[in-house]
Amino acid sequence: MKQELLRIGTTYIPVTDLEKSTEWYNEKLGAEVNYKDNKKSILELANQSFFLVKAKAGQILNFTDIDGNEHFPFTFEVDGEDKLVKLHNELMEKGVRVGEIEDRGHQGRNFVFYDPDGNKFDVWSVLSKRFKDYFGL
């Protein structure tokens, strides 16, 4: 069977304060706001649409893995360790809660960061070959 699922087009992120979160994603991560009403904001970030959805308090994307560690739902990619370090520093300067840059025993390095609601995201210093090839990078 040929794989028909080609990419993830939209990710939904639960937030408690839609106005504050929309501003945060725009100012801290450079997300472009395409639409906003009283229940959701549609953002363009990392070649994907993100819907910030107003949710009840305590609703976040994170989950606990089998070893009891809080885990992120997905990983953003940057093109190289120099870009990773630069982004890490920029986020810290903007007051974003970030973790240390880590060597996790595989190619590249990573760090995590959190949005105002505690949604945890990962950043990896290796940009996928398929993405590079597709966009001619």
DSSP file (Angstrom, degrees, kcal/mol; ACC not computed):
  #  RESIDUE AA STRUCTURE BP1 BP2  ACC     N-H-->O    O-->H-N    N-H-->O    O-->H-N    TCO  KAPPA ALPHA  PHI   PSI    X-CA   Y-CA   Z-CA
    1    1 A M              0   0    0      0, 0.0     2,-0.2     0, 0.0     3,-0.0   0.000 360.0 360.0 360.0 130.7    0.0    0.0    0.0
    2    2 A K        -     0   0    0      1,-0.1     2,-0.5     2,-0.0     0, 0.0  -0.518 360.0-110.1 -73.6 139.0    1.3    3.4   -1.0
    3    3 A Q        +     0   0    0     -2,-0.2    -1,-0.1     1,-0.2     0, 0.0  -0.600  37.2 177.3 -72.3 119.5    1.7    5.9    1.9
    4    4 A E        +     0   0    0     -2,-0.5     2,-0.7     2,-0.0    -1,-0.2   0.688  54.0  91.9 -97.0 -23.2   -1.0    8.6    1.3
    5    5 A L        +     0   0    0      1,-0.2     3,-0.1     3,-0.0    -2,-0.0  -0.654  50.6 173.5 -76.2 115.5   -0.4   10.6    4.5
    6    6 A L        -     0   0    0     -2,-0.7     2,-0.3     1,-0.3    -1,-0.2   0.789  52.3 -22.4 -99.4 -31.8    2.1   13.2    3.3
    7    7 A R        -     0   0    0      0, 0.0     2,-0.7     0, 0.0    -1,-0.3  -0.983  62.8 -94.9-167.6 165.6    2.6   15.7    6.1
    8    8 A I        -     0   0    0     -2,-0.3     3,-0.1     1,-0.2    -3,-0.0  -0.867  37.2-179.7 -90.6 120.6    1.0   17.1    9.3
    9    9 A G        +     0   0    0     -2,-0.7    40,-2.4     1,-0.3     2,-0.4   0.812  61.7  23.7 -91.5 -34.3   -0.8   20.3    8.2
   10   10 A T  E     -a   49   0A   0     38,-0.2     2,-0.4    40,-0.0    -1,-0.3  -0.997  55.8-165.8-140.5 138.1   -2.2   21.5   11.5
   11   11 A T  E     -a   50   0A   0     38,-2.1    40,-2.7    -2,-0.4     2,-0.5  -0.984  16.3-144.6-120.6 135.4   -1.4   21.0   15.1
   12   12 A Y  E     -a   51   0A   0     -2,-0.4    40,-0.2    38,-0.2    38,-0.0  -0.869  14.2-169.1-103.2 129.4   -3.8   22.0   17.9
   13   13 A I  E     -a   52   0A   0     38,-3.2    40,-2.6    -2,-0.5     2,-0.3  -0.973  17.8-133.6-122.3 122.0   -2.5   23.5   21.1
   14   14 A P  E     +a   53   0A   0      0, 0.0     2,-0.3     0, 0.0    40,-0.2  -0.564  30.7 173.9 -74.9 134.4   -4.6   24.0   24.2
   15   15 A V  E     -a   54   0A   0     38,-2.4    40,-3.1    -2,-0.3     3,-0.2  -0.974  29.6-152.9-137.5 151.7   -4.2   27.4   25.9
   16   16 A T  S    S+     0   0    0     -2,-0.3     2,-0.6     1,-0.3    -1,-0.1   0.819  92.1  40.7 -93.9 -34.6   -6.1   29.0   28.8
   17   17 A D     >  -     0   0    0      1,-0.2     4,-2.7     2,-0.0    -1,-0.3  -0.877  68.1-173.4-117.2  97.0   -5.5   32.7   27.8
   18   18 A L  H  > S+     0   0    0     -2,-0.6     4,-2.6     1,-0.2     5,-0.2   0.887  82.9  48.5 -60.6 -44.0   -6.0   33.0   24.1
   19   19 A E  H  > S+     0   0    0      2,-0.2     4,-2.2     1,-0.2    -1,-0.2   0.948 114.7  44.7 -62.0 -50.3   -4.9   36.6   23.8
   20   20 A K  H  > S+     0   0    0      1,-0.2     4,-2.4     2,-0.2    -2,-0.2   0.910 115.8  47.2 -61.3 -44.0   -1.8   36.2   26.0
   21   21 A S  H  X S+     0   0    0     -4,-2.7     4,-2.8     2,-0.2     5,-0.3   0.896 109.9  52.3 -68.1 -40.5   -0.8   33.0   24.1
   22   22 A T  H  X S+     0   0    0     -4,-2.6     4,-1.9    -5,-0.2    -1,-0.2   0.935 113.0  45.1 -59.9 -45.7   -1.4   34.5   20.7
   23   23 A E  H  X S+     0   0    0     -4,-2.2     4,-3.1    -5,-0.2     5,-0.3   0.909 112.6  52.1 -63.1 -42.9    0.9   37.4   21.6
   24   24 A W  H  X>S+     0   0    0     -4,-2.4     4,-3.2     1,-0.2     5,-0.6   0.944 110.3  46.5 -60.5 -50.5    3.5   35.0   23.1
   25   25 A Y  H  X5S+     0   0    0     -4,-2.8     6,-2.2     1,-0.2     4,-1.0   0.863 116.7  46.3 -62.5 -35.8    3.7   32.8   20.0
   26   26 A N  H  X5S+     0   0    0     -4,-1.9     4,-0.9    -5,-0.3    -2,-0.2   0.951 121.2  34.7 -69.4 -50.7    4.0   35.9   17.8
   27   27 A E  H  <5S+     0   0    0     -4,-3.1    -2,-0.2    -5,-0.2    -3,-0.2   0.895 126.8  35.3 -75.3 -41.3    6.5   37.8   19.9
   28   28 A K  H  <5S+     0   0    0     -4,-3.2    -3,-0.2    -5,-0.3    -2,-0.1   0.859 133.1  22.8 -84.4 -37.1    8.7   34.9   21.2
   29   29 A L  H  <<S-     0   0    0     -4,-1.0    -3,-0.2    -5,-0.6    -2,-0.2   0.513  98.7-118.7-110.9  -7.4    8.6   32.5   18.2
   30   30 A G     <  +     0   0    0     -4,-0.9    -4,-0.2    -5,-0.3    -3,-0.1   0.714  49.8 169.0  77.6  20.0    7.8   34.7   15.3
   31   31 A A        -     0   0    0     -6,-2.2     2,-0.5    -7,-0.1    -1,-0.2  -0.432  32.9-128.6 -67.2 138.2    4.5   33.0   14.5
   32   32 A E  E     -B   44   0A   0     12,-2.3    12,-2.6    -2,-0.1     2,-0.7  -0.778  16.0-134.8 -89.2 127.8    2.4   34.8   12.0
   33   33 A V  E     +B   43   0A   0     -2,-0.5    10,-0.2    10,-0.2     3,-0.1  -0.749  29.8 170.4 -86.0 116.1   -1.2   35.3   13.1
   34   34 A N  E     -     0   0A   0      8,-3.1     2,-0.3    -2,-0.7     9,-0.2   0.710  65.4  -0.4 -96.9 -25.3   -3.6   34.4   10.2
   35   35 A Y  E     -B   42   0A   0      7,-1.3     7,-2.9     2,-0.0    -1,-0.3  -0.975  58.8-177.5-163.0 147.8   -6.9   34.5   12.1
   36   36 A K  E     +B   41   0A   0     -2,-0.3     5,-0.2     5,-0.2     2,-0.2  -0.956  10.3 156.5-153.6 134.7   -8.3   35.0   15.6
   37   37 A D        -     0   0    0      3,-2.6    -2,-0.0    -2,-0.3     3,-0.0  -0.655  61.8 -76.1-134.3-162.4  -11.7   34.9   17.2
   38   38 A N  S    S+     0   0    0     -2,-0.2   -20,-0.1     1,-0.2     3,-0.1   0.529 127.2  35.2 -81.7  -2.8  -12.7   34.4   20.8
   39   39 A K  S    S+     0   0    0      1,-0.3    15,-2.6   -21,-0.1     2,-0.3   0.559 121.5  14.5-122.0 -15.5  -12.1   30.6   20.8
   40   40 A K  E     - C   0  53A   0     13,-0.2    -3,-2.6     2,-0.0     2,-0.4  -0.997  48.6-150.8-157.9 156.6   -9.0   30.1   18.6
   41   41 A S  E     -BC  36  52A   0     11,-1.9    11,-2.7    -2,-0.3     2,-0.6  -0.992  17.1-146.0-126.6 139.6   -6.1   31.7   16.8
   42   42 A I  E     -BC  35  51A   0     -7,-2.9    -8,-3.1    -2,-0.4    -7,-1.3  -0.935  23.6-175.8-108.7 120.2   -4.6   30.3   13.6
   43   43 A L  E     -BC  33  50A   0      7,-3.3     7,-2.8    -2,-0.6     2,-0.5  -0.843  23.4-140.8-116.8 149.6   -0.9   30.7   13.4
   44   44 A E  E     +BC  32  49A   0    -12,-2.6   -12,-2.3    -2,-0.3     2,-0.3  -0.960  39.6 149.0-107.5 121.0    1.7   30.0   10.7
   45   45 A L  E >   - C   0  48A   0      3,-2.6     3,-0.7    -2,-0.5   -14,-0.1  -0.968  60.5  -0.6-154.9 133.1    5.0   28.7   12.2
   46   46 A A  T 3  S-     0   0    0     -2,-0.3     3,-0.1     1,-0.2    31,-0.1   0.879 126.6 -56.5  55.4  44.4    7.6   26.2   11.0
   47   47 A N  T 3  S+     0   0    0      1,-0.2     2,-0.3    -3,-0.0    -1,-0.2   0.836 121.8  89.3  59.4  36.0    5.9   25.6    7.6
   48   48 A Q  E <  S- C   0  45A   0     -3,-0.7    -3,-2.6     2,-0.0     2,-0.4  -0.984  77.4-110.5-154.8 157.3    2.7   24.5    9.4
   49   49 A S  E     -aC  10  44A   0    -40,-2.4   -38,-2.1    -2,-0.3     2,-0.5  -0.808  27.8-165.3 -92.5 135.4   -0.6   25.8   10.8
   50   50 A F  E     -aC  11  43A   0     -7,-2.8    -7,-3.3    -2,-0.4     2,-0.6  -0.989   5.9-155.2-119.1 127.4   -1.0   25.9   14.6
   51   51 A F  E     -aC  12  42A   0    -40,-2.7   -38,-3.2    -2,-0.5     2,-0.7  -0.912   4.5-154.5-100.5 117.3   -4.4   26.4   16.1
   52   52 A L  E     -aC  13  41A   0    -11,-2.7   -11,-1.9    -2,-0.6     2,-0.5  -0.848  20.0-164.0 -86.1 118.9   -4.3   27.8   19.6
   53   53 A V  E     -aC  14  40A   0    -40,-2.6   -38,-2.4    -2,-0.7     2,-0.2  -0.919  22.2-119.5-113.4 125.0   -7.6   26.6   21.1
   54   54 A K  E     +a   15   0A   0    -15,-2.6     2,-0.3    -2,-0.5   -38,-0.2  -0.451  48.2 170.7 -62.5 124.3   -9.0   28.1   24.2
   55   55 A A        -     0   0    0    -40,-3.1     3,-0.1    -2,-0.2     2,-0.1  -0.816  37.8 -81.4-133.5 168.2   -9.2   25.2   26.7
   56   56 A K    >   -     0   0    0     -2,-0.3     3,-1.6     1,-0.1    -1,-0.1  -0.375  64.2 -82.1 -67.3 151.8  -10.0   24.5   30.3
   57   57 A A  T 3  S+     0   0    0      1,-0.2    -1,-0.1   -41,-0.1     3,-0.1  -0.235 115.3  28.3 -54.9 140.4   -7.1   25.1   32.8
   58   58 A G  T 3  S+     0   0    0      1,-0.2     2,-0.8    59,-0.1    -1,-0.2   0.334  81.9 128.0  90.4  -7.0   -4.6   22.2   33.0
   59   59 A Q    <   +     0   0    0     -3,-1.6     2,-0.3     2,-0.0    -1,-0.2  -0.751  32.5 151.9 -85.3 110.6   -5.2   20.9   29.5
   60   60 A I        -     0   0    0     -2,-0.8   -45,-0.1     2,-0.2    59,-0.1  -0.877  53.5-118.8-135.1 168.5   -1.7   20.6   27.9
   61   61 A L  S    S+     0   0    0     -2,-0.3    58,-0.1   -47,-0.2    -1,-0.1   0.728  76.9 105.7 -78.4 -24.0    0.0   18.5   25.2
   62   62 A N        -     0   0    0     56,-0.1     2,-0.3    10,-0.0    10,-0.2  -0.086  46.6-173.0 -61.6 155.0    2.6   16.9   27.4
   63   63 A F  E     -D   71   0B   0      8,-1.7     8,-3.7     6,-0.1     2,-0.5  -0.943  26.0-111.1-141.7 165.8    2.5   13.3   28.5
   64   64 A T  E     -D   70   0B   0     -2,-0.3     6,-0.2     6,-0.2     2,-0.0  -0.871  31.2-143.1-102.2 126.3    4.4   11.1   30.9
   65   65 A D    >   -     0   0    0      4,-2.8     3,-2.2    -2,-0.5    -1,-0.0  -0.191  36.4 -88.4 -80.3 179.0    6.5    8.3   29.4
   66   66 A I  T 3  S+     0   0    0      1,-0.3    -1,-0.1     2,-0.1    -2,-0.0   0.727 127.5  55.0 -62.3 -23.8    7.0    4.8   30.9
   67   67 A D  T 3  S-     0   0    0      2,-0.1    -1,-0.3     0, 0.0    -2,-0.0   0.380 121.5-104.8 -90.6   3.9   10.0    6.0   32.9
   68   68 A G  S <  S+     0   0    0     -3,-2.2     2,-0.4     1,-0.3    -2,-0.1   0.608  74.8 139.5  85.7  11.9    7.9    8.8   34.5
   69   69 A N        -     0   0    0      1,-0.0    -4,-2.8     0, 0.0     2,-0.3  -0.722  58.8-115.5 -92.2 138.4    9.5   11.7   32.5
   70   70 A E  E     -D   64   0B   0     -2,-0.4     2,-0.3    -6,-0.2    -6,-0.2  -0.559  40.7-159.5 -68.1 131.6    7.4   14.5   31.2
   71   71 A H  E     -D   63   0B   0     -8,-3.7    -8,-1.7    -2,-0.3    49,-0.2  -0.868  13.2-128.3-121.3 149.5    7.5   14.3   27.4
   72   72 A F        -     0   0    0     -2,-0.3    49,-0.2   -10,-0.2     3,-0.1  -0.565  17.5-131.2 -88.8 156.0    6.9   16.7   24.5
   73   73 A P  S    S-     0   0    0      0, 0.0     2,-0.3     0, 0.0    48,-0.1   0.757  79.4  -2.8 -83.5 -23.8    4.6   15.8   21.6
   74   74 A F        -     0   0    0     46,-0.3    48,-1.5     2,-0.0     2,-0.4  -0.971  64.0-118.3-159.5 171.6    6.9   16.8   18.8
   75   75 A T  E     -e  122   0C   0     -2,-0.3    48,-0.2    46,-0.2     2,-0.2  -0.967  14.3-145.6-123.4 128.5   10.2   18.3   17.8
   76   76 A F  E     -e  123   0C   0     46,-3.3    48,-2.5    -2,-0.4     2,-0.4  -0.610  22.4-140.8 -80.0 152.0   11.0   21.5   15.9
   77   77 A E  E     -e  124   0C   0     -2,-0.2     2,-0.3    46,-0.2    48,-0.2  -0.925  16.8-173.5-117.0 143.4   14.1   21.3   13.7
   78   78 A V        -     0   0    0     46,-2.4     2,-1.3    -2,-0.4     6,-0.1  -0.865  36.7-104.7-124.1 164.9   16.8   23.9   13.0
   79   79 A D  S    S-     0   0    0     -2,-0.3     4,-0.2    47,-0.2    47,-0.2  -0.602  82.9 -20.1 -97.7  77.6   19.6   23.7   10.5
   80   80 A G  S  > S-     0   0    0     45,-1.8     4,-1.8    -2,-1.3     3,-0.2  -0.143  74.5 -83.6 112.0 157.5   22.7   23.1   12.5
   81   81 A E  H  > S+     0   0    0      1,-0.2     4,-2.6     2,-0.2     5,-0.2   0.816 122.7  59.8 -66.7 -31.3   24.1   23.4   16.1
   82   82 A D  H  > S+     0   0    0      1,-0.2     4,-2.1     2,-0.2    -1,-0.2   0.902 107.8  45.7 -63.4 -39.1   25.0   27.0   15.5
   83   83 A K  H  > S+     0   0    0     -3,-0.2     4,-2.7    -4,-0.2    -2,-0.2   0.859 111.0  54.1 -69.7 -35.5   21.3   27.8   14.8
   84   84 A L  H  X S+     0   0    0     -4,-1.8     4,-2.6     2,-0.2    -2,-0.2   0.945 110.9  44.5 -62.0 -48.8   20.3   25.7   17.8
   85   85 A V  H  X S+     0   0    0     -4,-2.6     4,-2.5     2,-0.2    -2,-0.2   0.908 113.4  51.5 -63.2 -42.7   22.6   27.7   20.1
   86   86 A K  H  X S+     0   0    0     -4,-2.1     4,-2.5    -5,-0.2    -2,-0.2   0.936 112.6  44.8 -60.5 -47.6   21.4   31.0   18.6
   87   87 A L  H  X S+     0   0    0     -4,-2.7     4,-2.8     2,-0.2     5,-0.2   0.913 111.3  53.7 -63.8 -42.9   17.8   30.2   19.1
   88   88 A H  H  X S+     0   0    0     -4,-2.6     4,-2.1     1,-0.2    -1,-0.2   0.932 111.9  44.9 -56.0 -48.1   18.4   28.9   22.6
   89   89 A N  H  X S+     0   0    0     -4,-2.5     4,-2.5     2,-0.2    -1,-0.2   0.904 112.4  51.2 -64.3 -42.8   20.0   32.2   23.5
   90   90 A E  H  X S+     0   0    0     -4,-2.5     4,-1.5     1,-0.2    -2,-0.2   0.913 110.3  48.8 -62.4 -43.5   17.3   34.3   21.8
   91   91 A L  H  <>S+     0   0    0     -4,-2.8     5,-2.6     2,-0.2    -1,-0.2   0.909 111.1  50.2 -64.3 -41.0   14.6   32.5   23.6
   92   92 A M  H ><5S+     0   0    0     -4,-2.1     3,-1.7    -5,-0.2    -2,-0.2   0.925 108.9  52.1 -61.6 -43.6   16.4   33.0   27.0
   93   93 A E  H 3<5S+     0   0    0     -4,-2.5    -1,-0.2     1,-0.3    -2,-0.2   0.808 107.2  53.5 -62.0 -29.5   16.8   36.7   26.3
   94   94 A K  T 3<5S-     0   0    0     -4,-1.5    -1,-0.3    -5,-0.2    -2,-0.2   0.398 121.5-108.8 -86.1   2.4   13.0   36.9   25.6
   95   95 A G  T < 5 +     0   0    0     -3,-1.7     2,-0.3     1,-0.3    -3,-0.2   0.668  64.7 154.0  81.3  17.1   12.3   35.3   28.9
   96   96 A V      < -     0   0    0     -5,-2.6     2,-0.7    -6,-0.2    -1,-0.3  -0.581  52.1-113.0 -78.1 139.4   11.1   32.0   27.6
   97   97 A R        +     0   0    0     17,-0.5    17,-2.0    -2,-0.3     2,-0.3  -0.641  50.2 171.3 -72.7 114.4   11.5   29.0   29.9
   98   98 A V  B     -F  113   0C   0     -2,-0.7    15,-0.3    15,-0.2     2,-0.1  -0.922  27.1-132.8-127.4 151.4   14.1   26.8   28.2
   99   99 A G        -     0   0    0     13,-3.2     2,-0.1    -2,-0.3     3,-0.1  -0.406  41.9 -80.0 -89.8 174.8   16.0   23.7   29.2
  100  100 A E        -     0   0    0     -2,-0.1     2,-0.4     1,-0.1    12,-0.3  -0.354  50.5 -97.2 -70.5 154.2   19.8   23.2   28.8
  101  101 A I        -     0   0    0     10,-0.1     2,-0.3    -3,-0.1    10,-0.2  -0.629  53.6-159.4 -71.5 130.6   21.2   22.2   25.4
  102  102 A E  B     -G  110   0C   0      8,-3.7     8,-2.0    -2,-0.4     2,-0.6  -0.841  28.7-144.2-120.9 149.6   21.6   18.4   25.6
  103  103 A D        -     0   0    0     -2,-0.3     6,-0.1     6,-0.2     4,-0.1  -0.966  20.6-176.8-103.2 111.6   23.5   15.6   23.9
  104  104 A R        -     0   0    0     -2,-0.6     3,-0.1     4,-0.4    -1,-0.1   0.226  53.5 -96.3 -98.1  13.7   21.0   12.8   23.9
  105  105 A G  S    S+     0   0    0      1,-0.3     2,-0.2     3,-0.2     4,-0.1   0.562  97.2  86.6  86.7   8.1   23.4   10.2   22.4
  106  106 A H  S    S-     0   0    0      2,-0.3    -1,-0.3     1,-0.1    -2,-0.2  -0.746  93.4 -55.5-126.9 178.9   22.3   10.6   18.8
  107  107 A Q  S    S+     0   0    0     -2,-0.2    19,-0.2    -3,-0.1    -1,-0.1  -0.243 103.9   1.0 -55.3 139.3   23.2   13.0   16.0
  108  108 A G  S    S-     0   0    0     17,-0.1    -4,-0.4    16,-0.1    -2,-0.3  -0.080  84.3 -88.0  77.8-177.6   22.9   16.6   16.9
  109  109 A R        -     0   0    0     -6,-0.1    16,-2.1    -5,-0.1     2,-0.3  -0.876  34.3-158.9-131.1 164.9   21.8   18.3   20.1
  110  110 A N  E     -GH 102 124C   0     -8,-2.0    -8,-3.7    -2,-0.3     2,-0.3  -0.889  10.3-173.8-137.5 163.1   18.5   19.3   21.5
  111  111 A F  E     - H   0 123C   0     12,-1.6    12,-2.4    -2,-0.3     2,-0.3  -0.960  18.0-135.3-150.3 161.0   16.8   21.6   24.1
  112  112 A V  E     - H   0 122C   0    -12,-0.3   -13,-3.2    -2,-0.3     2,-0.3  -0.805  17.1-174.6-112.3 156.7   13.2   22.0   25.3
  113  113 A F  E     -FH  98 121C   0      8,-2.4     8,-3.1    -2,-0.3     2,-0.4  -0.958  12.9-138.4-144.2 164.9   11.1   25.1   25.9
  114  114 A Y  E     - H   0 120C   0    -17,-2.0   -17,-0.5    -2,-0.3     6,-0.2  -0.935   7.2-137.6-127.2 144.2    7.7   25.8   27.3
  115  115 A D    >   -     0   0    0      4,-1.9     3,-1.8    -2,-0.4   -94,-0.0  -0.362  48.2 -85.9 -86.1 178.0    4.8   28.1   26.4
  116  116 A P  T 3  S+     0   0    0      0, 0.0    -1,-0.0     0, 0.0  -101,-0.0   0.759 129.3  51.4 -60.1 -25.1    2.9   30.1   29.0
  117  117 A D  T 3  S-     0   0    0   -103,-0.1   -59,-0.1     2,-0.1     3,-0.1   0.538 122.3-102.4 -87.9  -6.8    0.6   27.1   29.7
  118  118 A G    <   +     0   0    0     -3,-1.8     2,-0.3     1,-0.3   -56,-0.1   0.508  65.0 156.7  96.7   5.4    3.4   24.6   30.2
  119  119 A N        -     0   0    0   -105,-0.1    -4,-1.9   -60,-0.1     2,-0.4  -0.517  36.3-139.6 -63.6 128.9    3.1   23.0   26.8
  120  120 A K  E     - H   0 114C   0     -2,-0.3   -46,-0.3    -6,-0.2     2,-0.3  -0.793  22.2-176.1-101.6 132.1    6.6   21.5   26.3
  121  121 A F  E     - H   0 113C   0     -8,-3.1    -8,-2.4    -2,-0.4     2,-0.3  -0.937  13.5-142.9-127.3 149.9    8.4   21.6   22.9
  122  122 A D  E     -eH  75 112C   0    -48,-1.5   -46,-3.3    -2,-0.3     2,-0.4  -0.809   6.2-158.8-109.7 150.2   11.7   20.1   21.7
  123  123 A V  E     -eH  76 111C   0    -12,-2.4   -12,-1.6    -2,-0.3     2,-0.4  -1.000   8.1-165.7-129.4 133.1   14.2   21.6   19.3
  124  124 A W  E     -eH  77 110C   0    -48,-2.5   -46,-2.4    -2,-0.4   -14,-0.2  -0.924  22.0-138.3-120.8 143.6   16.7   19.5   17.4
  125  125 A S  S    S+     0   0    0    -16,-2.1   -45,-1.8    -2,-0.4     2,-0.6   0.346  79.9  86.8 -83.3   6.9   19.8   20.8   15.5
  126  126 A V        -     0   0    0    -17,-0.2     2,-0.4   -47,-0.2   -47,-0.2  -0.931  64.0-153.9-115.4 116.6   19.3   18.4   12.6
  127  127 A L        -     0   0    0     -2,-0.6     5,-0.1   -50,-0.1    -2,-0.0  -0.744  34.9-104.7 -85.4 130.1   17.1   19.5    9.7
  128  128 A S     >  -     0   0    0     -2,-0.4     4,-2.3     1,-0.1     5,-0.2  -0.187  17.4-130.0 -60.0 144.0   15.7   16.4    7.9
  129  129 A K  H  > S+     0   0    0      1,-0.2     4,-3.0     2,-0.2     5,-0.2   0.888 107.9  55.3 -60.3 -41.6   17.2   15.5    4.5
  130  130 A R  H  > S+     0   0    0      1,-0.2     4,-2.6     2,-0.2    -1,-0.2   0.907 109.0  47.3 -61.0 -41.8   13.8   15.3    2.9
  131  131 A F  H  > S+     0   0    0      2,-0.2     4,-2.3     1,-0.2     6,-0.2   0.932 113.3  48.3 -64.6 -45.6   12.9   18.8    4.0
  132  132 A K  H  X>S+     0   0    0     -4,-2.3     5,-2.6     1,-0.2     4,-0.6   0.928 114.2  46.4 -59.7 -46.0   16.3   20.2    2.8
  133  133 A D  H ><5S+     0   0    0     -4,-3.0     3,-0.7     3,-0.2    -2,-0.2   0.924 112.3  49.8 -63.4 -45.1   15.9   18.4   -0.6
  134  134 A Y  H 3<5S+     0   0    0     -4,-2.6    -1,-0.2     1,-0.2    -2,-0.2   0.892 119.9  35.7 -62.9 -41.4   12.3   19.5   -1.0
  135  135 A F  H 3<5S-     0   0    0     -4,-2.3    -1,-0.2    -5,-0.2    -2,-0.2   0.354 110.1-118.0 -97.4   6.4   13.1   23.2   -0.3
  136  136 A G  T <<5       0   0    0     -3,-0.7    -3,-0.2    -4,-0.6    -4,-0.1   0.862 360.0 360.0  64.8  37.4   16.5   23.2   -1.9
  137  137 A L      <       0   0    0     -5,-2.6    -4,-0.2    -6,-0.2    -5,-0.1   0.430 360.0 360.0 -93.9 360.0   18.4   24.0    1.2
